[in-house]
Protein backbone atom coordinates (compact mmCIF):
# COMPACT_ATOMS: atom_id res chain seq x y z
CA UNK A 1 0.00 0.00 0.00
CA UNK A 2 1.06 3.60 -0.41
CA UNK A 3 2.84 5.51 2.30
CA UNK A 4 1.03 8.80 1.98
CA UNK A 5 -0.11 10.64 5.09
CA UNK A 6 -2.61 13.26 6.11
CA UNK A 7 -2.24 16.36 3.98
CA UNK A 8 -0.96 19.40 5.83
CA UNK A 9 1.60 22.15 5.94
CA UNK A 10 4.18 20.47 8.17
CA UNK A 11 5.59 16.99 7.89
CA UNK A 12 5.12 14.61 10.80
CA UNK A 13 6.85 11.45 9.64
CA UNK A 14 9.61 11.23 12.21
CA UNK A 15 9.78 12.62 15.73
CA UNK A 16 12.66 11.87 18.09
CA UNK A 17 12.77 12.15 21.85
CA UNK A 18 15.77 13.94 23.38
CA UNK A 19 16.04 14.06 27.19
CA UNK A 20 15.52 17.63 28.35
CA UNK A 21 18.06 17.30 31.15
CA UNK A 22 20.95 16.28 28.88
CA UNK A 23 22.54 19.31 27.20
CA UNK A 24 25.11 17.08 25.47
CA UNK A 25 22.33 15.07 23.78
CA UNK A 26 20.47 18.25 22.83
CA UNK A 27 23.68 19.47 21.18
CA UNK A 28 23.82 16.26 19.13
CA UNK A 29 20.16 16.72 18.15
CA UNK A 30 21.07 19.80 16.10
CA UNK A 31 22.15 17.40 13.34
CA UNK A 32 19.19 15.02 13.52
CA UNK A 33 17.12 14.86 10.33
CA UNK A 34 13.83 14.16 12.10
CA UNK A 35 10.81 16.24 11.13
CA UNK A 36 10.35 17.12 14.82
CA UNK A 37 12.84 17.26 17.67
CA UNK A 38 10.83 16.42 20.80
CA UNK A 39 12.58 17.72 23.91
CA UNK A 40 11.38 15.37 26.63
CA UNK A 41 10.53 16.51 30.14
CA UNK A 42 8.58 13.36 31.00
CA UNK A 43 9.66 9.71 30.95
CA UNK A 44 13.36 10.14 30.14
CA UNK A 45 13.94 12.67 32.95
CA UNK A 46 14.36 11.46 36.58
CA UNK A 47 11.92 13.04 39.09
CA UNK A 48 14.68 15.01 40.81
CA UNK A 49 15.74 16.69 37.58
CA UNK A 50 12.36 17.84 36.25
CA UNK A 51 12.81 21.51 37.17
CA UNK A 52 16.36 21.63 35.81
CA UNK A 53 15.18 19.97 32.59
CA UNK A 54 12.49 22.62 32.19
CA UNK A 55 15.09 25.39 32.37
CA UNK A 56 17.44 23.57 29.99
CA UNK A 57 14.58 23.06 27.52
CA UNK A 58 13.79 26.78 27.56
CA UNK A 59 17.39 27.49 26.58
CA UNK A 60 17.62 24.83 23.90
CA UNK A 61 14.31 25.20 22.02
CA UNK A 62 15.52 28.34 20.13
CA UNK A 63 18.90 26.74 19.37
CA UNK A 64 17.34 23.62 17.88
CA UNK A 65 14.75 25.62 15.94
CA UNK A 66 17.59 27.66 14.47
CA UNK A 67 18.73 24.52 12.65
CA UNK A 68 15.53 24.48 10.58
CA UNK A 69 13.66 21.66 12.33
CA UNK A 70 10.36 21.93 14.15
CA UNK A 71 10.83 21.71 17.91
CA UNK A 72 8.26 20.48 20.39
CA UNK A 73 8.39 19.66 24.09
CA UNK A 74 6.80 16.66 25.79
CA UNK A 75 5.37 17.87 29.08
CA UNK A 76 4.55 15.98 32.23
CA UNK A 77 0.89 15.06 32.58
CA UNK A 78 -1.59 17.33 34.32
CA UNK A 79 -1.81 15.13 37.40
CA UNK A 80 1.87 15.81 38.22
CA UNK A 81 1.26 19.50 38.91
CA UNK A 82 4.24 20.39 36.70
CA UNK A 83 2.45 21.16 33.44
CA UNK A 84 1.56 24.83 33.97
CA UNK A 85 5.08 25.91 34.89
CA UNK A 86 6.53 23.89 32.01
CA UNK A 87 4.23 25.61 29.53
CA UNK A 88 5.10 29.03 30.94
CA UNK A 89 8.77 28.22 30.57
CA UNK A 90 8.88 26.90 27.01
CA UNK A 91 6.16 28.72 25.05
CA UNK A 92 7.72 31.23 22.68
CA UNK A 93 8.19 31.99 18.99
CA UNK A 94 10.52 29.03 18.40
CA UNK A 95 8.23 26.36 19.83
CA UNK A 96 6.06 24.50 17.33
CA UNK A 97 3.99 22.61 19.87
CA UNK A 98 3.78 20.37 22.90
CA UNK A 99 3.01 16.73 23.55
CA UNK A 100 1.11 15.68 26.64
CA UNK A 101 0.89 12.22 28.14
CA UNK A 102 -1.91 10.29 29.78
CA UNK A 103 -4.74 12.39 28.35
CA UNK A 104 -7.98 10.59 29.22
CA UNK A 105 -10.80 13.09 28.74
CA UNK A 106 -11.65 16.04 26.54
CA UNK A 107 -11.51 18.16 29.71
CA UNK A 108 -7.82 17.33 30.09
CA UNK A 109 -7.10 18.66 26.61
CA UNK A 110 -9.38 21.65 26.99
CA UNK A 111 -7.49 22.52 30.18
CA UNK A 112 -4.23 22.38 28.21
CA UNK A 113 -5.83 24.62 25.58
CA UNK A 114 -6.91 27.08 28.29
CA UNK A 115 -3.39 27.17 29.72
CA UNK A 116 -1.73 27.67 26.33
CA UNK A 117 -3.97 30.48 25.07
CA UNK A 118 -2.93 33.29 27.47
CA UNK A 119 0.75 32.26 27.33
CA UNK A 120 0.63 32.27 23.54
CA UNK A 121 -0.95 35.73 23.55
CA UNK A 122 1.55 37.07 26.09
CA UNK A 123 4.39 35.87 23.86
CA UNK A 124 2.92 37.76 20.92
CA UNK A 125 2.14 34.60 18.97
CA UNK A 126 -0.83 34.11 16.63
CA UNK A 127 -3.70 32.24 18.26
CA UNK A 128 -3.37 28.52 17.59
CA UNK A 129 0.32 28.54 16.69
CA UNK A 130 1.24 26.12 19.48
CA UNK A 131 0.08 22.66 18.37
CA UNK A 132 -0.75 19.74 20.65
CA UNK A 133 -0.05 16.00 20.33
CA UNK A 134 -1.86 13.98 23.03
CA UNK A 135 -0.76 10.45 23.92
CA UNK A 136 -3.41 7.74 23.89
CA UNK A 137 -2.02 5.24 26.36
CA UNK A 138 -4.67 3.61 28.51
CA UNK A 139 -7.95 1.78 28.02
CA UNK A 140 -10.15 4.80 28.69
CA UNK A 141 -8.23 6.95 26.23
CA UNK A 142 -8.38 4.29 23.52
CA UNK A 143 -12.16 4.09 23.78
CA UNK A 144 -12.49 7.90 23.52
CA UNK A 145 -9.67 8.42 20.99
CA UNK A 146 -11.86 10.24 18.44
CA UNK A 147 -13.22 12.63 21.08
CA UNK A 148 -9.68 13.32 22.26
CA UNK A 149 -8.46 13.88 18.70
CA UNK A 150 -11.18 16.51 18.17
CA UNK A 151 -11.06 18.14 21.62
CA UNK A 152 -9.11 21.18 20.39
CA UNK A 153 -8.24 22.75 17.02
CA UNK A 154 -4.62 22.78 18.22
CA UNK A 155 -4.38 19.00 17.92
CA UNK A 156 -2.43 18.03 14.80
CA UNK A 157 -1.84 14.38 15.67
CA UNK A 158 -2.49 11.76 18.31
CA UNK A 159 0.13 9.26 19.46
CA UNK A 160 -0.32 5.68 20.65
CA UNK A 161 1.75 4.56 23.65
CA UNK A 162 1.87 0.77 23.82
CA UNK A 163 3.99 0.41 26.95
CA UNK A 164 1.67 2.39 29.21
CA UNK A 165 -1.37 0.86 27.53
CA UNK A 166 -0.29 -2.71 28.27
CA UNK A 167 0.58 -1.70 31.82
CA UNK A 168 -2.92 -0.25 32.25
CA UNK A 169 -4.45 -3.43 30.80
CA UNK A 170 -2.34 -5.66 33.03
CA UNK A 171 -1.00 -7.68 30.11
CA UNK A 172 2.51 -8.63 29.06
CA UNK A 173 4.11 -6.83 26.14
CA UNK A 174 5.26 -9.34 23.53
CA UNK A 175 7.30 -9.33 20.32
CA UNK A 176 4.28 -10.39 18.25
CA UNK A 177 2.12 -7.52 19.59
CA UNK A 178 -1.28 -9.25 19.46
CA UNK A 179 -2.04 -7.63 22.82
CA UNK A 180 -1.97 -4.12 21.32
CA UNK A 181 -3.56 -4.78 17.93
CA UNK A 182 -7.06 -3.52 18.77
CA UNK A 183 -5.86 -0.36 20.51
CA UNK A 184 -3.22 0.33 17.88
CA UNK A 185 -5.74 0.07 15.06
CA UNK A 186 -8.36 2.09 16.96
CA UNK A 187 -6.03 5.04 17.44
CA UNK A 188 -5.15 5.13 13.73
CA UNK A 189 -8.82 5.00 12.71
CA UNK A 190 -9.75 7.73 15.21
CA UNK A 191 -7.01 9.99 13.88
CA UNK A 192 -8.12 9.50 10.29
CA UNK A 193 -11.74 10.22 11.25
CA UNK A 194 -10.60 13.42 12.98
CA UNK A 195 -8.38 14.33 10.01
CA UNK A 196 -5.26 14.60 12.14
CA UNK A 197 -1.97 12.71 12.00
CA UNK A 198 -1.41 9.40 13.76
CA UNK A 199 1.91 8.50 15.40
CA UNK A 200 2.64 4.90 16.26
CA UNK A 201 4.25 3.70 19.47
CA UNK A 202 8.06 3.76 19.74
CA UNK A 203 9.92 0.56 18.80
CA UNK A 204 12.16 -0.14 21.77
CA UNK A 205 14.52 -2.65 20.09
CA UNK A 206 16.49 0.05 18.30
CA UNK A 207 19.28 -2.33 17.26
CA UNK A 208 16.80 -4.63 15.47
CA UNK A 209 16.68 -2.85 12.11
CA UNK A 210 14.84 -5.61 10.27
CA UNK A 211 12.28 -5.91 13.04
CA UNK A 212 11.75 -2.15 13.00
CA UNK A 213 11.21 -2.09 9.25
CA UNK A 214 8.69 -4.92 9.50
CA UNK A 215 6.87 -3.17 12.34
CA UNK A 216 6.64 0.08 10.37
CA UNK A 217 5.00 -1.84 7.53
CA UNK A 218 2.36 -2.91 10.06
CA UNK A 219 1.99 0.75 11.08
CA UNK A 220 1.41 1.76 7.50
CA UNK A 221 -1.14 -1.00 6.86
CA UNK A 222 -3.05 0.23 9.91
CA UNK A 223 -3.01 3.77 8.51
CA UNK A 224 -0.43 5.49 10.71
CA UNK A 225 1.21 8.57 9.23
CA UNK A 226 4.37 8.78 11.35
CA UNK A 227 6.41 7.35 14.18
CA UNK A 228 8.44 8.34 17.20
CA UNK A 229 12.12 7.41 17.30
CA UNK A 230 13.96 6.67 20.53
CA UNK A 231 17.38 6.46 18.86
CA UNK A 232 18.92 8.53 16.03
CA UNK A 233 19.50 5.38 13.95
CA UNK A 234 15.73 5.01 13.59
CA UNK A 235 15.14 8.40 11.97
CA UNK A 236 16.34 7.52 8.46
CA UNK A 237 14.26 4.33 8.43
CA UNK A 238 11.12 6.19 9.52
CA UNK A 239 11.61 8.92 6.91
CA UNK A 240 12.17 6.33 4.21
CA UNK A 241 9.20 4.10 5.00
CA UNK A 242 6.74 6.89 5.75
CA UNK A 243 7.68 8.58 2.49
CA UNK A 244 6.84 7.41 -1.04
CA UNK A 245 9.14 4.90 -2.70
CA UNK A 246 10.51 5.57 -6.22
CA UNK A 247 8.22 2.84 -7.57
CA UNK A 248 5.17 4.40 -5.94
CA UNK A 249 6.06 7.81 -7.35
CA UNK A 250 6.53 6.42 -10.86
CA UNK A 251 3.13 4.76 -10.71
CA UNK A 252 1.48 7.90 -9.26
CA UNK A 253 2.86 10.01 -12.10
CA UNK A 254 1.61 7.45 -14.61
CA UNK A 255 -1.86 7.52 -13.06
CA UNK A 256 -2.10 11.33 -13.01
CA UNK A 257 -0.84 11.70 -16.58
CA UNK A 258 -3.24 9.04 -17.87
CA UNK A 259 -6.13 10.61 -15.98
CA UNK A 260 -5.41 14.06 -17.40
CA UNK A 261 -5.47 12.57 -20.89
CA UNK A 262 -8.72 10.72 -20.16
CA UNK A 263 -10.36 13.88 -18.84
CA UNK A 264 -9.30 15.79 -21.94
CA UNK A 265 -11.02 13.10 -24.02
CA UNK A 266 -14.18 13.25 -21.88
CA UNK A 267 -13.70 9.86 -20.20
CA UNK A 268 -14.42 9.32 -16.50
CA UNK A 269 -12.33 6.19 -15.98
CA UNK A 270 -9.45 4.29 -17.54
CA UNK A 271 -7.31 1.22 -16.92
CA UNK A 272 -3.58 0.75 -16.42
CA UNK A 273 -2.07 -2.73 -16.59
CA UNK A 274 -5.52 -4.27 -16.42
CA UNK A 275 -6.59 -2.31 -13.32
CA UNK A 276 -9.41 0.20 -13.43
CA UNK A 277 -8.43 3.70 -12.38
CA UNK A 278 -11.15 5.92 -10.93
CA UNK A 279 -11.32 9.08 -8.84
CA UNK A 280 -10.16 7.63 -5.45
CA UNK A 281 -7.09 6.08 -7.10
CA UNK A 282 -6.27 9.40 -8.76
CA UNK A 283 -6.67 11.27 -5.47
CA UNK A 284 -4.26 8.89 -3.76
CA UNK A 285 -1.75 9.42 -6.58
CA UNK A 286 -2.08 13.21 -6.34
CA UNK A 287 -1.66 13.12 -2.54
CA UNK A 288 1.45 10.97 -2.91
CA UNK A 289 3.04 13.41 -5.37
CA UNK A 290 2.15 16.34 -3.09
CA UNK A 291 3.76 14.55 -0.14
CA UNK A 292 6.93 13.95 -2.17
CA UNK A 293 7.12 17.66 -2.97
CA UNK A 294 6.71 18.58 0.72
CA UNK A 295 9.45 16.14 1.70
CA UNK A 296 11.77 17.57 -0.96
CA UNK A 297 11.15 21.12 0.29
CA UNK A 298 11.77 20.10 3.90
CA UNK A 299 14.96 18.21 3.11
CA UNK A 300 16.34 21.20 1.23
N, C-alpha and C positions, 0 to 999 in steps of 0.2 A: 504494500500500500504506500501511498505518497507520504511524505514527511512534512507537509505544509501545516502551518499553525493558524491561530486566530489572527486575523488581519489587525494591524495597529501601527502606531508610529514607532514604537520602540521594540527592539527584539528582546525576547525573554526565552532564549534557548538554554543558555548556561548561566548558572548563578553559583558562586563559590563562597563558602563560609571562610572567614578569616577571624581568628580570635581577637576581640577588641582589646585585650590586655597585653598583647604581644606586638610591640612596636617593630621588632625585627621581621615578623611575618607580614605585617602591614607594609613594610618597605618592599618586601619581595612581591607583594600583590600589585605593585605598580606595573609590573610587566605581564600580569595575567591577561589572557585574551578572552576572559569570560564576558558575557554581555552585561552582567551585574556583579560587582564586588559587594558581598554582603558582610559588613562588619558585625561580628556576633557579640552580643552582650549577654546571651542566655546560656545555652548548654555547655559551650566550650570555655566558659569563664568560671573559676571557682567562686563560691559565695563571698569569700573575704576580699575578692578583687573586683567586685561589681562596680563600686564607685570609681575606682581608679580606671577601669575599662571605659566607663562613660566619659571621663575626661580625656582619655587617649583617643577615643572615637571622635570626639568633637574636634580634636586637632588634626586627625588624619582624613576625615571625610573630604575637606577641600583639596588636600594633596592628591588623593586618589582620583577625585573628579577631574583634576587638572591633567590627568593622563588620558582623558577622552572616554572613560568608561562610566557607565551609570553606577552610582554608589547608593546602597541602601544600608539600613541598620536593623538587625533583628533585636527587638526589645524583649525584656522579661515580661511575662504575662501579668495581667492586671492584678491577680490575687497576690502578687509579691509585694505590692506597694511601691515598686521601683519605676513603674512605667512613666508616670507624669514627669518626674525629674529627668528621666532619660530623653523624653521628647523635647523638653525645654532645652536640654543641652545640645542636641544634635540637629534640630530643625534650622535650616538656613538655605541660602540659594544654591548650595552645591549638593544638597541631599535630594535624591530622586524619590525616595519613599522609605517605608518601614515595613518590617515583617513582625507579626505578633503571634505568639504561640498559644495553644490551648484555648482558642476561641470556641465557645460552646453555644452562645446565643446571639441573636441580632443586637441585643442590648449591649453586649460586650463591644461589638464593633461600632455601634453608634456612640458609645462612650469614648472610644478611641477617636472617632470623627470629631466629637465635641471638644476633645483635648487638643487635637491638631489645629482646628480652625483658628482660634485666637492666636496661637503661636505662629502660624503661617502668616496671618495678617500683620502681626507685630514685626515679623521679619521682612515685610514688604513684598511677600510672594503673592502671585495670583492665586485666587481661591481654587483649591483642587489640585495644586501642583504636586503636593506630597501624596504619593500613591500608597496603597496598603495591600499587603499580601498576608492573609490569615492562614494559619496552619490548621488543617482538619486532622485531628489526631486522637480522637476518642469516639466511642460508640454514639454518643449523643450528637457530636458534631457531624459525623458521617450521615446520620439520618436527617439532619437539617442543612446539609451542604449547600443546596440551592438557595435557601433563605440566607445563609451566611454569605454566599457569593454575591447576593444582590442587596446586602444590608447597607451599602454605601456606594456612591458613585466613585469614590476613591479606589475601590478595589479593582486591580487590574489582573489579578490571578489569585487562585487558591492553591495551597500546597498540601499534599498528603504526607503525613508522618507515620510510617509503619511501625517504628519502634515503640513510640508511646501508645499507638493504637493497640498493638498486641499486648502491651502491659495492662492497658485498661480492660481488655477482654479476658485477661488471665490465661492467654495461650502462648505456646512456645513459638518463637520465630524460627522458621526453617529455610533451608536453601531453595526448596521448591515453591514456597510462597503461597500454597493453597489457602493458608489461614488469612491472607490479606486480600484475596482476589475480589471478593464482593465489595469491600470498602474501597479498594483501589479503583475499581471500575466505576463505582458510584460517584466518587469525587470527580473523575474525568467527565462523566455524563453531566453532572451538576454544573461544572464549569462551562461546558459547551452550551448548555441551556441558558446560562446567564451571560453568554458571550464574553467570557473572560478567559485568560490563559489558565492552563492546568500544569502544575509542577509536581513531578513524581518524587517519591521518597528517595533519599540518598542511598547509594549502594555502598555498603560499608567495606566490602572486600576490594579495596582500591588497587591491590596488586593483581587481581584476577581480571585481566583485560578482556579475555574471551567471554567470561561470565557477565561482565558489565555490558558488552556489546549485545549479547543475547537478551539481557534484561531490558535494555533500551528498546529492542525490537518489540518486546511485550508492551512496554509503555506506549509505543507508537500505535500498536494495534488496538490498544484501549482508548486511544484518542488524546493522550497527553501531548502538550506542546513544548515542554521543556523539562529540565532536570537540575537539581542541586548537585554540585560537586563537593566532596569533602577533601579532595586532594588535587593539586594542580594537574597531575597526569590525566585526570578525567575530563578536563575542559575540552581538549581537542576532540575527543571521542564524542562528547555530547554535541559539540558544534557540527561535527560531521554528520551524525545520524539524525539530528533534528533539523538538518538542512537538506535541500534537494540534491540527489545524486546526479551526475552527468547524464546517466541514462534517462532518469525521470525528466530532466530539463529538455533533452532532445525530443522525447515523446510529447511533452507539453507544447513545445514550439510547433511540432508537426500537427497537433490537434488544433491549435489556434489558427495556424495558417490555413489548414483545410476548412475550418469553420468559416473563416472570413471569405474564402472562395465560394463556399456553399451559400452563404448569405447573399453574396453578390449575384448569384444565379437564382435566388429566390427559393432555395431549399432549406427546410427546417431540420434536417438530420443528414447524416452521412455515415460511412463506415470506413474504418482503417484496420487493415489486417483481419478482416472478417468480424470486427467488433463494431456494434452500432455506437455512434457518438451523438449524444444529445446535450441539452443545455447544462445539466449538472456536471457532466464530464468536462465540458468546456470551462465552466466556472472553476473547477478544481485546477485545470491547467493554467488558467489566468492567475489564480491565487498563488500557484507554485512559482510562476515567473515573477510575480510581484515580490514574493518572499526572497527569491534569489537576488533581485535588485536591491532590496533592503539590506541583505547580508553583505553584498558587495560594497554598498555605501558605508556600512558600519566598519567593515574591515579596512577600508581606506583610511 
